[in-house]
């Protein structure tokens, strides 16, 4: 399925760093890239490593961000004591740091480089693990996100003439910033499957959020109850996403691959395994080919279990995207395990699996109206399926 694949990386991307003790530490991405290298994923003839990465320009950023906000970020970058709570800067989630504007712009530049490689035909798929800063709003930082690289990449693609772009967000948190940026744009379909806003930041992403008056049905939200594991998560994912993608008919697929749905993640309350996450990557890869002509940009996102989860999850993502999947029973390379022990004084996992074998049970197979997961699925279908002409049978009404 994968012909040519671009992986975007630059060591300077690690400069997006809020400092010691912050959950969004650059070591997460660095370890994932290290593990992918130790599996020789970049040595395959069909894989191109795009480096170095140029920061996004001011014009790139202004496609989705307010000029006054860019000026505030630039001011904060030069003043360690800068606080602008109204714009989310200098908060616990988004403390300012020297060079913040340049570092955040480089993350956006990396996602732009991936989008450009795919649109130009240089690659069929592109992966930017440093990206996925989906909470940044047009005029404010939020949730560890200064600039919204996903929004920047999508807006650039629209400017190049792409007419329909589908965005699928599997992070445990609602993809609120991307949804807000394209809320009333019928050219962009945003789909987010996440933990319910009842129990998790940012408190948005209800099924009733379906898009603006010019684009009803183009915002799709699946809000799952805390504690949902592999079976429920995959059931919900397959019960909504492919139907809406098929109805929308995207020309380009952008996905945010946050790994914080995992049961070990310290900042959320879902219970998905590494094996369930890997099945998600497989499905999105299939759907990129089935619904978007194979044009796929995948970016990183959340994930705060730095050693046990994120490196393995995102290595599986790269392996899947490049067409060189790793058998889940494979041992992690000794070189990687030794590096983790010496650098972090921690023991890395032994295998590329959590030992689970989940599968997506079809929604119409044993629907239970008293099951909170099935209730969540039905709420989303009722809210958006009629907008796409989907039938009463698919809504679960018959």
PyMOL commands that set and color helices and strands:
alter all, ss='L'
color gray80, all
select helices_A, chain A and resi 11-15+27-38+41-43+58-62+67-77+85-87+100-119+149-159+176-181+230-248+274-292+306-322+334-344+372-388+392-395
alter helices_A, ss='H'
color red, helices_A
select strands_A, chain A and resi 5-8+47-50+125-128+165-169+188-195+219-224+252-256+296-299
alter strands_A, ss='S'
color yellow, strands_A
deselect
rebuild
show_as cartoon
